């Protein structure tokens, strides 16, 4: 696994005293999300779940 250079890592890519940012502390938060919109759009079109590589995951 490779460390994400854009993700906040204390002591690596965060400024000094980042904990004292007050109301701007959200700037240094790590947000983890999953983009699953393609499945929702397929449901709207009544499409089946299509395998891309026949179980090669």
mmCIF file of the N, C-alpha and C atoms, coordinates in Angstrom:
data_MODEL
# 
_entry.id   MODEL 
# 
loop_
_atom_site.group_PDB 
_atom_site.id 
_atom_site.type_symbol 
_atom_site.label_atom_id 
_atom_site.label_alt_id 
_atom_site.label_comp_id 
_atom_site.label_asym_id 
_atom_site.label_entity_id 
_atom_site.label_seq_id 
_atom_site.pdbx_PDB_ins_code 
_atom_site.Cartn_x 
_atom_site.Cartn_y 
_atom_site.Cartn_z 
_atom_site.occupancy 
_atom_site.B_iso_or_equiv 
_atom_site.pdbx_formal_charge 
_atom_site.auth_seq_id 
_atom_site.auth_comp_id 
_atom_site.auth_asym_id 
_atom_site.auth_atom_id 
_atom_site.pdbx_PDB_model_num 
ATOM 1   N N  . UNK A 1 1  ? 0.839   -1.159  0.000   1.00 0.00 ? 1  UNK A N  1 
ATOM 2   C CA . UNK A 1 1  ? 0.000   0.000   0.000   1.00 0.00 ? 1  UNK A CA 1 
ATOM 3   C C  . UNK A 1 1  ? 0.895   1.236   0.000   1.00 0.00 ? 1  UNK A C  1 
ATOM 4   N N  . UNK A 1 2  ? 0.454   2.265   -0.695  1.00 0.00 ? 2  UNK A N  1 
ATOM 5   C CA . UNK A 1 2  ? 1.204   3.511   -0.798  1.00 0.00 ? 2  UNK A CA 1 
ATOM 6   C C  . UNK A 1 2  ? 0.495   4.583   0.015   1.00 0.00 ? 2  UNK A C  1 
ATOM 7   N N  . UNK A 1 3  ? 1.253   5.336   0.810   1.00 0.00 ? 3  UNK A N  1 
ATOM 8   C CA . UNK A 1 3  ? 0.664   6.438   1.564   1.00 0.00 ? 3  UNK A CA 1 
ATOM 9   C C  . UNK A 1 3  ? 0.218   7.523   0.602   1.00 0.00 ? 3  UNK A C  1 
ATOM 10  N N  . UNK A 1 4  ? -0.970  8.037   0.832   1.00 0.00 ? 4  UNK A N  1 
ATOM 11  C CA . UNK A 1 4  ? -1.501  9.104   -0.021  1.00 0.00 ? 4  UNK A CA 1 
ATOM 12  C C  . UNK A 1 4  ? -0.813  10.422  0.336   1.00 0.00 ? 4  UNK A C  1 
ATOM 13  N N  . UNK A 1 5  ? -0.165  11.074  -0.615  1.00 0.00 ? 5  UNK A N  1 
ATOM 14  C CA . UNK A 1 5  ? 0.516   12.330  -0.306  1.00 0.00 ? 5  UNK A CA 1 
ATOM 15  C C  . UNK A 1 5  ? -0.456  13.482  -0.035  1.00 0.00 ? 5  UNK A C  1 
ATOM 16  N N  . UNK A 1 6  ? -1.698  13.354  -0.433  1.00 0.00 ? 6  UNK A N  1 
ATOM 17  C CA . UNK A 1 6  ? -2.678  14.413  -0.202  1.00 0.00 ? 6  UNK A CA 1 
ATOM 18  C C  . UNK A 1 6  ? -3.376  14.274  1.145   1.00 0.00 ? 6  UNK A C  1 
ATOM 19  N N  . UNK A 1 7  ? -3.311  13.104  1.764   1.00 0.00 ? 7  UNK A N  1 
ATOM 20  C CA . UNK A 1 7  ? -3.964  12.891  3.057   1.00 0.00 ? 7  UNK A CA 1 
ATOM 21  C C  . UNK A 1 7  ? -3.128  13.509  4.169   1.00 0.00 ? 7  UNK A C  1 
ATOM 22  N N  . UNK A 1 8  ? -3.791  14.060  5.200   1.00 0.00 ? 8  UNK A N  1 
ATOM 23  C CA . UNK A 1 8  ? -3.030  14.694  6.286   1.00 0.00 ? 8  UNK A CA 1 
ATOM 24  C C  . UNK A 1 8  ? -2.307  13.679  7.157   1.00 0.00 ? 8  UNK A C  1 
ATOM 25  N N  . UNK A 1 9  ? -0.993  13.838  7.272   1.00 0.00 ? 9  UNK A N  1 
ATOM 26  C CA . UNK A 1 9  ? -0.162  12.991  8.118   1.00 0.00 ? 9  UNK A CA 1 
ATOM 27  C C  . UNK A 1 9  ? 0.612   13.889  9.078   1.00 0.00 ? 9  UNK A C  1 
ATOM 28  N N  . UNK A 1 10 ? 0.301   13.845  10.394  1.00 0.00 ? 10 UNK A N  1 
ATOM 29  C CA . UNK A 1 10 ? 1.047   14.681  11.352  1.00 0.00 ? 10 UNK A CA 1 
ATOM 30  C C  . UNK A 1 10 ? 2.545   14.380  11.290  1.00 0.00 ? 10 UNK A C  1 
ATOM 31  N N  . UNK A 1 11 ? 3.341   15.438  11.313  1.00 0.00 ? 11 UNK A N  1 
ATOM 32  C CA . UNK A 1 11 ? 4.789   15.289  11.255  1.00 0.00 ? 11 UNK A CA 1 
ATOM 33  C C  . UNK A 1 11 ? 5.323   15.109  9.854   1.00 0.00 ? 11 UNK A C  1 
ATOM 34  N N  . UNK A 1 12 ? 4.452   15.036  8.870   1.00 0.00 ? 12 UNK A N  1 
ATOM 35  C CA . UNK A 1 12 ? 4.890   14.817  7.487   1.00 0.00 ? 12 UNK A CA 1 
ATOM 36  C C  . UNK A 1 12 ? 4.451   15.974  6.581   1.00 0.00 ? 12 UNK A C  1 
ATOM 37  N N  . UNK A 1 13 ? 3.141   16.160  6.455   1.00 0.00 ? 13 UNK A N  1 
ATOM 38  C CA . UNK A 1 13 ? 2.660   17.197  5.542   1.00 0.00 ? 13 UNK A CA 1 
ATOM 39  C C  . UNK A 1 13 ? 1.625   18.127  6.176   1.00 0.00 ? 13 UNK A C  1 
ATOM 40  N N  . UNK A 1 14 ? 1.624   18.235  7.508   1.00 0.00 ? 14 UNK A N  1 
ATOM 41  C CA . UNK A 1 14 ? 0.763   19.185  8.205   1.00 0.00 ? 14 UNK A CA 1 
ATOM 42  C C  . UNK A 1 14 ? 1.632   20.291  8.797   1.00 0.00 ? 14 UNK A C  1 
ATOM 43  N N  . UNK A 1 15 ? 1.116   21.533  8.825   1.00 0.00 ? 15 UNK A N  1 
ATOM 44  C CA . UNK A 1 15 ? 1.917   22.613  9.400   1.00 0.00 ? 15 UNK A CA 1 
ATOM 45  C C  . UNK A 1 15 ? 2.048   22.458  10.913  1.00 0.00 ? 15 UNK A C  1 
ATOM 46  N N  . UNK A 1 16 ? 3.054   23.124  11.496  1.00 0.00 ? 16 UNK A N  1 
ATOM 47  C CA . UNK A 1 16 ? 3.215   23.119  12.944  1.00 0.00 ? 16 UNK A CA 1 
ATOM 48  C C  . UNK A 1 16 ? 1.983   23.747  13.595  1.00 0.00 ? 16 UNK A C  1 
ATOM 49  N N  . UNK A 1 17 ? 1.615   23.249  14.756  1.00 0.00 ? 17 UNK A N  1 
ATOM 50  C CA . UNK A 1 17 ? 0.463   23.745  15.532  1.00 0.00 ? 17 UNK A CA 1 
ATOM 51  C C  . UNK A 1 17 ? -0.861  23.619  14.778  1.00 0.00 ? 17 UNK A C  1 
ATOM 52  N N  . UNK A 1 18 ? -1.000  22.608  13.948  1.00 0.00 ? 18 UNK A N  1 
ATOM 53  C CA . UNK A 1 18 ? -2.250  22.420  13.211  1.00 0.00 ? 18 UNK A CA 1 
ATOM 54  C C  . UNK A 1 18 ? -3.406  22.108  14.152  1.00 0.00 ? 18 UNK A C  1 
ATOM 55  N N  . UNK A 1 19 ? -3.097  21.551  15.359  1.00 0.00 ? 19 UNK A N  1 
ATOM 56  C CA . UNK A 1 19 ? -4.150  21.224  16.318  1.00 0.00 ? 19 UNK A CA 1 
ATOM 57  C C  . UNK A 1 19 ? -4.829  22.478  16.860  1.00 0.00 ? 19 UNK A C  1 
ATOM 58  N N  . UNK A 1 20 ? -4.155  23.611  16.786  1.00 0.00 ? 20 UNK A N  1 
ATOM 59  C CA . UNK A 1 20 ? -4.666  24.865  17.344  1.00 0.00 ? 20 UNK A CA 1 
ATOM 60  C C  . UNK A 1 20 ? -5.314  25.738  16.273  1.00 0.00 ? 20 UNK A C  1 
ATOM 61  N N  . UNK A 1 21 ? -5.820  25.151  15.225  1.00 0.00 ? 21 UNK A N  1 
ATOM 62  C CA . UNK A 1 21 ? -6.411  25.914  14.124  1.00 0.00 ? 21 UNK A CA 1 
ATOM 63  C C  . UNK A 1 21 ? -7.786  26.473  14.473  1.00 0.00 ? 21 UNK A C  1 
ATOM 64  N N  . UNK A 1 22 ? -8.365  26.054  15.592  1.00 0.00 ? 22 UNK A N  1 
ATOM 65  C CA . UNK A 1 22 ? -9.659  26.570  16.025  1.00 0.00 ? 22 UNK A CA 1 
ATOM 66  C C  . UNK A 1 22 ? -10.770 26.157  15.078  1.00 0.00 ? 22 UNK A C  1 
ATOM 67  N N  . UNK A 1 23 ? -11.571 27.136  14.619  1.00 0.00 ? 23 UNK A N  1 
ATOM 68  C CA . UNK A 1 23 ? -12.707 26.794  13.747  1.00 0.00 ? 23 UNK A CA 1 
ATOM 69  C C  . UNK A 1 23 ? -12.281 26.296  12.361  1.00 0.00 ? 23 UNK A C  1 
ATOM 70  N N  . UNK A 1 24 ? -11.024 26.462  12.012  1.00 0.00 ? 24 UNK A N  1 
ATOM 71  C CA . UNK A 1 24 ? -10.535 25.995  10.706  1.00 0.00 ? 24 UNK A CA 1 
ATOM 72  C C  . UNK A 1 24 ? -9.922  24.598  10.790  1.00 0.00 ? 24 UNK A C  1 
ATOM 73  N N  . UNK A 1 25 ? -10.141 23.898  11.896  1.00 0.00 ? 25 UNK A N  1 
ATOM 74  C CA . UNK A 1 25 ? -9.567  22.572  12.082  1.00 0.00 ? 25 UNK A CA 1 
ATOM 75  C C  . UNK A 1 25 ? -10.042 21.586  11.005  1.00 0.00 ? 25 UNK A C  1 
ATOM 76  N N  . UNK A 1 26 ? -11.222 21.838  10.424  1.00 0.00 ? 26 UNK A N  1 
ATOM 77  C CA . UNK A 1 26 ? -11.737 20.949  9.367   1.00 0.00 ? 26 UNK A CA 1 
ATOM 78  C C  . UNK A 1 26 ? -10.808 20.906  8.158   1.00 0.00 ? 26 UNK A C  1 
ATOM 79  N N  . UNK A 1 27 ? -9.961  21.907  7.994   1.00 0.00 ? 27 UNK A N  1 
ATOM 80  C CA . UNK A 1 27 ? -9.025  21.919  6.860   1.00 0.00 ? 27 UNK A CA 1 
ATOM 81  C C  . UNK A 1 27 ? -8.033  20.768  6.930   1.00 0.00 ? 27 UNK A C  1 
ATOM 82  N N  . UNK A 1 28 ? -7.793  20.250  8.145   1.00 0.00 ? 28 UNK A N  1 
ATOM 83  C CA . UNK A 1 28 ? -6.803  19.203  8.334   1.00 0.00 ? 28 UNK A CA 1 
ATOM 84  C C  . UNK A 1 28 ? -7.446  17.868  8.669   1.00 0.00 ? 28 UNK A C  1 
ATOM 85  N N  . UNK A 1 29 ? -8.723  17.720  8.390   1.00 0.00 ? 29 UNK A N  1 
ATOM 86  C CA . UNK A 1 29 ? -9.430  16.470  8.670   1.00 0.00 ? 29 UNK A CA 1 
ATOM 87  C C  . UNK A 1 29 ? -9.288  15.508  7.489   1.00 0.00 ? 29 UNK A C  1 
ATOM 88  N N  . UNK A 1 30 ? -9.321  14.239  7.796   1.00 0.00 ? 30 UNK A N  1 
ATOM 89  C CA . UNK A 1 30 ? -9.266  13.207  6.766   1.00 0.00 ? 30 UNK A CA 1 
ATOM 90  C C  . UNK A 1 30 ? -10.687 12.751  6.479   1.00 0.00 ? 30 UNK A C  1 
ATOM 91  N N  . UNK A 1 31 ? -11.135 12.907  5.251   1.00 0.00 ? 31 UNK A N  1 
ATOM 92  C CA . UNK A 1 31 ? -12.468 12.487  4.835   1.00 0.00 ? 31 UNK A CA 1 
ATOM 93  C C  . UNK A 1 31 ? -12.335 11.252  3.963   1.00 0.00 ? 31 UNK A C  1 
ATOM 94  N N  . UNK A 1 32 ? -12.959 10.165  4.372   1.00 0.00 ? 32 UNK A N  1 
ATOM 95  C CA . UNK A 1 32 ? -12.921 8.924   3.601   1.00 0.00 ? 32 UNK A CA 1 
ATOM 96  C C  . UNK A 1 32 ? -14.316 8.687   3.039   1.00 0.00 ? 32 UNK A C  1 
ATOM 97  N N  . UNK A 1 33 ? -14.406 8.567   1.732   1.00 0.00 ? 33 UNK A N  1 
ATOM 98  C CA . UNK A 1 33 ? -15.689 8.360   1.076   1.00 0.00 ? 33 UNK A CA 1 
ATOM 99  C C  . UNK A 1 33 ? -15.562 7.260   0.034   1.00 0.00 ? 33 UNK A C  1 
ATOM 100 N N  . UNK A 1 34 ? -16.700 6.804   -0.419  1.00 0.00 ? 34 UNK A N  1 
ATOM 101 C CA . UNK A 1 34 ? -16.744 5.814   -1.481  1.00 0.00 ? 34 UNK A CA 1 
ATOM 102 C C  . UNK A 1 34 ? -17.641 6.365   -2.574  1.00 0.00 ? 34 UNK A C  1 
ATOM 103 N N  . UNK A 1 35 ? -17.171 6.338   -3.790  1.00 0.00 ? 35 UNK A N  1 
ATOM 104 C CA . UNK A 1 35 ? -17.959 6.816   -4.905  1.00 0.00 ? 35 UNK A CA 1 
ATOM 105 C C  . UNK A 1 35 ? -18.715 5.628   -5.490  1.00 0.00 ? 35 UNK A C  1 
ATOM 106 N N  . UNK A 1 36 ? -19.967 5.521   -5.151  1.00 0.00 ? 36 UNK A N  1 
ATOM 107 C CA . UNK A 1 36 ? -20.781 4.426   -5.648  1.00 0.00 ? 36 UNK A CA 1 
ATOM 108 C C  . UNK A 1 36 ? -21.927 4.890   -6.518  1.00 0.00 ? 36 UNK A C  1 
ATOM 109 N N  . UNK A 1 37 ? -21.832 6.097   -7.037  1.00 0.00 ? 37 UNK A N  1 
ATOM 110 C CA . UNK A 1 37 ? -22.929 6.651   -7.825  1.00 0.00 ? 37 UNK A CA 1 
ATOM 111 C C  . UNK A 1 37 ? -23.203 5.857   -9.090  1.00 0.00 ? 37 UNK A C  1 
ATOM 112 N N  . UNK A 1 38 ? -22.205 5.203   -9.648  1.00 0.00 ? 38 UNK A N  1 
ATOM 113 C CA . UNK A 1 38 ? -22.418 4.440   -10.870 1.00 0.00 ? 38 UNK A CA 1 
ATOM 114 C C  . UNK A 1 38 ? -23.421 3.317   -10.633 1.00 0.00 ? 38 UNK A C  1 
ATOM 115 N N  . UNK A 1 39 ? -23.455 2.761   -9.422  1.00 0.00 ? 39 UNK A N  1 
ATOM 116 C CA . UNK A 1 39 ? -24.426 1.701   -9.138  1.00 0.00 ? 39 UNK A CA 1 
ATOM 117 C C  . UNK A 1 39 ? -25.836 2.270   -9.056  1.00 0.00 ? 39 UNK A C  1 
ATOM 118 N N  . UNK A 1 40 ? -25.972 3.463   -8.433  1.00 0.00 ? 40 UNK A N  1 
ATOM 119 C CA . UNK A 1 40 ? -27.285 4.072   -8.322  1.00 0.00 ? 40 UNK A CA 1 
ATOM 120 C C  . UNK A 1 40 ? -27.833 4.443   -9.696  1.00 0.00 ? 40 UNK A C  1 
ATOM 121 N N  . UNK A 1 41 ? -26.976 4.945   -10.558 1.00 0.00 ? 41 UNK A N  1 
ATOM 122 C CA . UNK A 1 41 ? -27.427 5.304   -11.902 1.00 0.00 ? 41 UNK A CA 1 
ATOM 123 C C  . UNK A 1 41 ? -27.851 4.064   -12.683 1.00 0.00 ? 41 UNK A C  1 
ATOM 124 N N  . UNK A 1 42 ? -27.137 2.951   -12.467 1.00 0.00 ? 42 UNK A N  1 
ATOM 125 C CA . UNK A 1 42 ? -27.518 1.711   -13.125 1.00 0.00 ? 42 UNK A CA 1 
ATOM 126 C C  . UNK A 1 42 ? -28.860 1.197   -12.641 1.00 0.00 ? 42 UNK A C  1 
ATOM 127 N N  . UNK A 1 43 ? -29.156 1.396   -11.361 1.00 0.00 ? 43 UNK A N  1 
ATOM 128 C CA . UNK A 1 43 ? -30.457 0.979   -10.826 1.00 0.00 ? 43 UNK A CA 1 
ATOM 129 C C  . UNK A 1 43 ? -31.580 1.778   -11.466 1.00 0.00 ? 43 UNK A C  1 
ATOM 130 N N  . UNK A 1 44 ? -31.343 3.080   -11.648 1.00 0.00 ? 44 UNK A N  1 
ATOM 131 C CA . UNK A 1 44 ? -32.366 3.923   -12.274 1.00 0.00 ? 44 UNK A CA 1 
ATOM 132 C C  . UNK A 1 44 ? -32.687 3.439   -13.684 1.00 0.00 ? 44 UNK A C  1 
ATOM 133 N N  . UNK A 1 45 ? -31.696 2.909   -14.376 1.00 0.00 ? 45 UNK A N  1 
ATOM 134 C CA . UNK A 1 45 ? -31.878 2.437   -15.759 1.00 0.00 ? 45 UNK A CA 1 
ATOM 135 C C  . UNK A 1 45 ? -32.251 0.965   -15.825 1.00 0.00 ? 45 UNK A C  1 
ATOM 136 N N  . UNK A 1 46 ? -32.432 0.346   -14.652 1.00 0.00 ? 46 UNK A N  1 
ATOM 137 C CA . UNK A 1 46 ? -32.787 -1.074  -14.543 1.00 0.00 ? 46 UNK A CA 1 
ATOM 138 C C  . UNK A 1 46 ? -31.740 -1.964  -15.216 1.00 0.00 ? 46 UNK A C  1 
ATOM 139 N N  . UNK A 1 47 ? -30.443 -1.608  -15.025 1.00 0.00 ? 47 UNK A N  1 
ATOM 140 C CA . UNK A 1 47 ? -29.361 -2.409  -15.575 1.00 0.00 ? 47 UNK A CA 1 
ATOM 141 C C  . UNK A 1 47 ? -28.920 -3.455  -14.558 1.00 0.00 ? 47 UNK A C  1 
ATOM 142 N N  . UNK A 1 48 ? -28.446 -4.582  -15.041 1.00 0.00 ? 48 UNK A N  1 
ATOM 143 C CA . UNK A 1 48 ? -27.899 -5.609  -14.168 1.00 0.00 ? 48 UNK A CA 1 
ATOM 144 C C  . UNK A 1 48 ? -26.496 -5.200  -13.721 1.00 0.00 ? 48 UNK A C  1 
ATOM 145 N N  . UNK A 1 49 ? -26.030 -5.780  -12.637 1.00 0.00 ? 49 UNK A N  1 
ATOM 146 C CA . UNK A 1 49 ? -24.665 -5.548  -12.184 1.00 0.00 ? 49 UNK A CA 1 
ATOM 147 C C  . UNK A 1 49 ? -23.729 -6.282  -13.135 1.00 0.00 ? 49 UNK A C  1 
ATOM 148 N N  . UNK A 1 50 ? -22.912 -5.531  -13.856 1.00 0.00 ? 50 UNK A N  1 
ATOM 149 C CA . UNK A 1 50 ? -22.047 -6.098  -14.878 1.00 0.00 ? 50 UNK A CA 1 
ATOM 150 C C  . UNK A 1 50 ? -20.661 -6.346  -14.294 1.00 0.00 ? 50 UNK A C  1 
ATOM 151 N N  . UNK A 1 51 ? -20.134 -7.539  -14.459 1.00 0.00 ? 51 UNK A N  1 
ATOM 152 C CA . UNK A 1 51 ? -18.764 -7.832  -14.024 1.00 0.00 ? 51 UNK A CA 1 
ATOM 153 C C  . UNK A 1 51 ? -17.791 -7.297  -15.060 1.00 0.00 ? 51 UNK A C  1 
ATOM 154 N N  . UNK A 1 52 ? -16.757 -6.622  -14.575 1.00 0.00 ? 52 UNK A N  1 
ATOM 155 C CA . UNK A 1 52 ? -15.787 -6.055  -15.508 1.00 0.00 ? 52 UNK A CA 1 
ATOM 156 C C  . UNK A 1 52 ? -14.750 -7.077  -15.955 1.00 0.00 ? 52 UNK A C  1 
ATOM 157 N N  . UNK A 1 53 ? -14.332 -7.961  -15.038 1.00 0.00 ? 53 UNK A N  1 
ATOM 158 C CA . UNK A 1 53 ? -13.276 -8.915  -15.368 1.00 0.00 ? 53 UNK A CA 1 
ATOM 159 C C  . UNK A 1 53 ? -13.625 -10.322 -14.911 1.00 0.00 ? 53 UNK A C  1 
ATOM 160 N N  . UNK A 1 54 ? -14.853 -10.694 -14.806 1.00 0.00 ? 54 UNK A N  1 
ATOM 161 C CA . UNK A 1 54 ? -15.295 -12.030 -14.481 1.00 0.00 ? 54 UNK A CA 1 
ATOM 162 C C  . UNK A 1 54 ? -14.604 -12.599 -13.246 1.00 0.00 ? 54 UNK A C  1 
ATOM 163 N N  . UNK A 1 55 ? -14.608 -11.836 -12.142 1.00 0.00 ? 55 UNK A N  1 
ATOM 164 C CA . UNK A 1 55 ? -14.058 -12.321 -10.888 1.00 0.00 ? 55 UNK A CA 1 
ATOM 165 C C  . UNK A 1 55 ? -12.562 -12.211 -10.744 1.00 0.00 ? 55 UNK A C  1 
ATOM 166 N N  . UNK A 1 56 ? -11.919 -11.398 -11.545 1.00 0.00 ? 56 UNK A N  1 
ATOM 167 C CA . UNK A 1 56 ? -10.481 -11.256 -11.455 1.00 0.00 ? 56 UNK A CA 1 
ATOM 168 C C  . UNK A 1 56 ? -10.067 -10.360 -10.305 1.00 0.00 ? 56 UNK A C  1 
ATOM 169 N N  . UNK A 1 57 ? -11.024 -9.777  -9.535  1.00 0.00 ? 57 UNK A N  1 
ATOM 170 C CA . UNK A 1 57 ? -10.770 -8.801  -8.479  1.00 0.00 ? 57 UNK A CA 1 
ATOM 171 C C  . UNK A 1 57 ? -9.611  -9.133  -7.646  1.00 0.00 ? 57 UNK A C  1 
# 
